[in-house]
Amino acid sequence: MADIATHDTGHAADHGHHSSTGLSNNKLAMWLFLGSECLLFGGLISTYMLYRGRVQNGPHPSQIYDIPFTSVSSFVLLMSSLTMVLAVSSAHRKDDSKTNLWLTITALLGATFVGGQVYEFTTFYREGLGFTTSLFGSSFYSLTGFHGVHVSVGVIMLLSLMGIIKKNKITGDKAEVVELIGLYWHFVDVVWIIIFTLVYLIPS
Amino acid sequence: MSTNELTLTPSESPSLSNKLTISPTQTLGAVRRPVNTTGWREWLFTVDHKKLGIMYGAVAFVFFIVGGVEALFIRLQLALPDGRILSADKYNQMFTMHATTMIFLFAMPMAAAFANYFLPLQIGARDVAFPRLNALSFWLFLSGGLILNASWFLGGAADGGWFMYAPNSGPVFSPSNGVDFWILGLQIAGIASLIGSINLIVTVLNMRAPGMTLMKMPVFTWMILVVQFLLVFSLPVITVALVLLMFQRSYGATFFDVSQGADPLLWQHLFWIFGHPEVYVLILPAFGIISEVLPTFSRKPLFGYPFVVFSGASIGLVGFGVWAHHMFASGLGPVSVAVFSMATMAIAIPTGVKIFNWLLTMWGGKIWYSAAMKFAIGLVILFTIGGLSGVTHAVAPSDTQQTDTYYIVAHFHYVLFGGMVFGLFSGFYYWWPKVFGKMLDEKLGTWNFWFMVIGMNLTFGPMHILGLQGQPRRMYVWTEARAGEGFFNLGMWNMVASIGSFILAVGVLFFIINVIKTTRNPERAPIDPWDARTLEWITASPPKVHNFDRIPVVHHLDEFFHRKYEEDEATHTMKQVATGEELVRAEEAAADADIHMPGPSYWPILLAIGVGVLGMGVIYGTPIMVFGALVVLFSSYGWVLEPSVPESIDFDTPSTDGHTKEIAPLG
């Protein structure tokens, strides 16, 4: 939804209208959406925390988690937040080629993370942890899968954004659109830090 | 609100609508923008908050009839012992769909109808912040509602109660696809509500007319704002619950599989963390409506405006901390029960504050007993009865006796029917002349009111007795053997309740007759029939496409009233200095030039259809899902590439001073 919202009132910033709060409609909407997303992940994380030790079939969390591997992919995702910041900063300086460069790198890092997750899921599946194997399996795949979908949607948004910038189709404030997608991207990263800590680092 | 009304298109002022000519913009190089559409297309592709509000209302009213007929089936089945109208299975489907329909497909969208229509008008805006998202919300809601009800014809409806407790709603006990349709329908309707709530919050926070501070906003707008915050933070929780149940039912996940060690309380917690705020989502809009109606028809300002506002906000806030009072019988442990019991009782305080404020608003006022006022007073009385029985549920030991009996059914029908529905009907009578430019018949309105009051008390009043006698909810039959004696005779009160439900239905029928009669009546309503107080009345009825010819500048709470009346220095009484008509004429004379409104769009309805098809794919297989996803993808890109407002060059020539006025959605 996010990319839809960002373009809806693209004209707003163009004409320098004032809103009652001083925040643009788009940005306010994005913050509200992210606030709502907190509760979505809150529910999924709670479910996982409730069920992580409940293994009647298949492997136990400690038997399959590969902490070094996941640490590396977490690091990759965190670095993508840095490159996203650089993209937003370039967009504010109206430097299109730099913006494009940093957006590309951000998308690549995000895609690398998703690739790592696909690899991880495949490995876990081979080691006997299916989606239906145990409560742990169902809740692990649901939580991390939901997060992975969020990252993938983010990557798609970044790629679409680059296409739209290239074709000069943005009707509103270009830097703000980059910033909005940046907000979403950082949110997804922050959620991963919580998931990584609760799911992988704290032993069940 | 039958489909007849859809033909009652607001007639725009010819001078201004001519200026709103829009020429086509192409998106994706494939589909031309549906500008200058007329007839049914005008409704299908509209992004106008007023048209969407009317469509919300019309569809919600149809679902009100559907849910009402389901209720009548239930009462027919229970009128006599050993009822034979419905089988046990059909009965389960009937009460599940009755509650689901009434809550998700009538009450919430009807509140959305009022919010959509009046919120921008009350804050002096020309539309909501995201007009296309607004259209998307409506079409998603419709798509969710159709999916929910399609289950009747595709193998049976959901049968687990509107709370759909898992594991009871798992594939073992609910083998038909009914629960799957229910899950998908609610997910889609939930997305609609989430988008709608974000949209309305941004609208209220960002798009108020100059001078309208938060504490000068009408109470209805305030209550809608509180409700949208409740929705933003509670909907994702039920989304999680629904997704888990969907994964379990459709993809074999184990979340509610007790043999795997699952916790049956997980669903209950997730559901009620959403479900309790939902209760306030239902009632607060009605509170908002009567907080407009009571002052208008008492000829007095609302007593204690800040108290009404902040008690509404605190009901919303505390409402997030009381969900486990729905689970007192589940064995939560004494500490949890005590905490939730106390919190629940605490909610009675702000609610009581509101009731006293309404009473004191009427106190000493010159009360005009119009139909709208009758319904508003009805709400105050009936909601108070329901509120008092609600406090008895807050007392956990008492609640464990009442759980799953008709006493609970009596309670929530008093607060929801006596409270919410009466508030909505009050709103119908109050705002009908604004929306359609015609007055609903007051005499029929009085019949409507009395039949509904008597019917509702006959239906739900006896349920207190039935419940305290121990008649359980959701039982498809009761038997003579379990009947009490004398005054407590179950047979008598069940029959009374069933008769009452039909009296209630006749009351609703009076409303429908009233609507048909009003639609055929050529007489136009006056501009300001009620001597009203808020901004939505400072424009034509029905309002023009752009709502206000000139964006009003606000100086007072109840701005419209203060433009009509000024205080006489000598006598300290209010004296009329202008009529509503004069004020509206003055606004028209000073109309803004070159008002740009957002153009109609194909994408919202197309996207909603795509989401609906995608959802059906969960039940009917991957190819359908892929097709739905492609439609979603296509329409998302079409949406993004389409400017929300048709290009400037498509418009009329700018005004002579070179300054082009934009509509409110643009900031």
Interface residues (C-beta under 8 A of the other chain):
Chain A: M1 D3 I4 A5 H7 D8 T9 G10 H11 A12 A13 H15 H17 H18 S19 S20 T21 L23 S24 N25 L28 A29 L32 F33 G35 S36 E37 C38 L39 L40 G42 G43 L44 T47 L50 Y51 R54 Q56 N57 F131 T132 T133 S134 L135 G137 S138 S139 S142 S160 I164 K169 T171
Chain B: A129 F130 P131 R132 L133 L194 I195 S197 I198 N199 I201 V202 L205 N206 M207 R208 V232 F233 S234 L235 P236 V237 T239 V240 A241 V243 L244 F247 Q248 Y251 G252 A253 T254 F255 D257 Q260 G261 A262 D263 L266 L270 S636 Y637 W639 V640 L641 P643 S644 V645 E662 P665 L666 G667
